Each structure stands twice: as C-alpha cells, then as structure tokens.
Amino acid sequence: MSACPDCGAALQTPLVCEGCGALQATGERPSPFEVLGLKRGWNVDRDELGRQLLRLTRLTHPDFHGVHGVQARDLAERNTALLNSAYATLDDDVLRAEWLLADLGAPSPDQERQMPQAFLMEVLEWNEVLEKVRSGGAGEDAGDRLESLRAELLAQRASSLDQLGRRLQASDPGDPQTLRRELNSVRYLDRTLSELGELVLEQAATQSD
C-alpha cells in the first residue's frame, strides 16, 4: 500500500488521501477494485460498494477542489470519472465478470464467440418458442408462452452467473477460454431477454388494435 506524498498517510485508494484530502495523480489506470478500496474478486458487497462511492465522491468532487486552481479541478474531474467508471464496472455482474476475465488473460468476446455445447441445445428450444410466437403459431397462448420463457431465461441467467462467479472467486478459476464461453452464454441470454421484451410489446400492441 502506497503512502500520500503530502502527509505520509497510507492510501486506501489511488485517487485521494483520506488523511489530508490531497488528490492523487495516477499513472497507469488503476483497477476498479483499487479505486474503490475493495478486495479483488467476484463477490462484492453492494452496500459497501455504495458507501465507498458516496464517501469517495465527496472527497474527489471537482466543486470541492475548484478553489485550488484549474489543475486541481481537472484532476478532480479525472479522478471522479475514474471513480464512477469503477463503480459502474463493479456494480454490474456482467461488467465485473468481463473485467476479471480480462485480468486473467481470457480471450475477448470477439476472439472467442463460442458458448458451452449443452447451452446451445437449450438455445434451440428457446428459439423454437420465439419463432412460433412470431409466426402466430402460438395463438392465444402467445403471452403465456413468452412469460414462461422469460422466467426460464431469467432462472438460467441467475444460475449461469452463479456458477461463473463461483469459479471466478476460486483460487484457481480454471481455463480462461472456458470462462469466456460461459460469460458468452450470459450475454446471449441478455440479448434474448431484450428481444423477448420487444416481442411482448409487439404482442400487446397487436391485441390492443
């Protein structure tokens, strides 16, 4: 843990000294965990995350440092942007997983597009339901089918994230490529849920005409 060059206090975050309030200029972009003073890992206490954001926002806010000149205000704006970006990453399960995978050296979504084989079999079944609703083959049961599919997809998403999170939290997460494929399946579910939501709206508009 580094120390503040102004007062010598230990720095809990690379953005600002909580002892004397001096802003810190960071070289390389710090990790979101470092920024918020949290332990690196999948498990994040969202209450603590929110408290850290509020506390550090008060310390880095440009309005607080504007009286110290343009340079101090610019640094405050930069550090506040780093803080908000770090919070957004850690508060979102998928973005947090993406950061951890990148840190492990896993391939990017563009480098590895595959998903687990077992998951692909389920995708075929889900697509059949969606196609049947689109084509009008579900009839009056379309709404019920979509709601049932939505519940199934949400349950699958929660299960997939839980399994991925357990691996990311482990001391040995395993093969990074496998982890990427698992996260790809979560991203696929998010896209399908979004598509399903649009289809629900279309069905509702059709019924109201």
Helices and strands as residue ranges (DSSP letters): H 32-35, H 46-60, H 62-65, G 66-68, H 70-91, H 93-103, H 117-134, G 139-141, H 142-169, H 176-208
